[in-house]
Amino acid sequence: MATLNIKNLPDPLYRKLQKRAKQNRRSVAQEVAQILAEALERSDPLSILELRGLGKNEWAGIDPSRHVDTERRSWD
C-alpha cells in the first residue's frame, strides 16, 4: 500500500479534518483516504443535454404557457 505525506497543511483545515474523522469514527489517515476515494470514484456529471426528452410523457397534451399562467394565479 502506498504512503502519502502532506506538507504545509493549514492548521484550520487539519482541525476540520480531525473533527470529521472523529465524527465518522476514523483516524485522520482513514478519513483522508475516504475523502479521496469518494472524490475520485464519482462519475462525471451529466450534461443537461443528456436530460433532453425526460418527462415528456408527463407533459404530453399540456400547454406550457397555460400551465405557468395557472400556477402564477395560484400564488395570489
N, C-alpha and C positions, 0 to 999 in steps of 0.2 A: 504494500500500500504506500502511496506517495505521501510526502510531507510538504506542507505549505506553511511558510513563515510570512507574516505580515508585519512590516515595519512602519513606524510613524503613524499608527492608527490613532486618531484623535481620541482623547480621554472620554468626551461625551458620547461618542459613538460606541466605544468599548463598554461604557456603563449601560447603554441601551441594549447592547448585545448580551451582557451579563444578565440583565433583567429578563430579557426574552428567553434566554436559556433556562433560567430558574423557573419561569412560568411553565415552560414545556418539560421541565424535569430532565434537562440535558446539560452536559458540560458545554462550555463555550465552544470548544472544538467541534462537538457534535452539532451544535446549533449552526455554526458556520457551514459545515458540510451539508446540513439540511437546507439552508437558505440557497446555497449554490446549486444543489440538486434540483430544487424547485424552479429556480430561475432558468437553468439550462435545459430542463425537460419539458418546459412549456412549449406547446405547439405554436406555430406562427399565428398571429391574429388573423381573423377572417377579413377579407376585403368586403366592403359594403356592396361591391358588385356581385359577390357570391350570394347575396341575400335576395337578388332580383327574383321576383315571382313568388316569394314566400308569402303566404297569407292571401293569395289571390282568390282562393275558393271562398274564404270568409267574407270577402268584399264583393263577390260576384253580384251584380244587379243593384249595387248601392251607388248612388250618385255622390261622389266625394264632397262637392260643394254644398249640396243639401245637408249632408251629414254634419259637416263643420258648422253650417248655419244653425242647425238644430242644437248641437252641443253648446254653441255660444249663447243661444237664447236660454238654455237651461241654467246658465251661470247667474242670471239675474235674480 
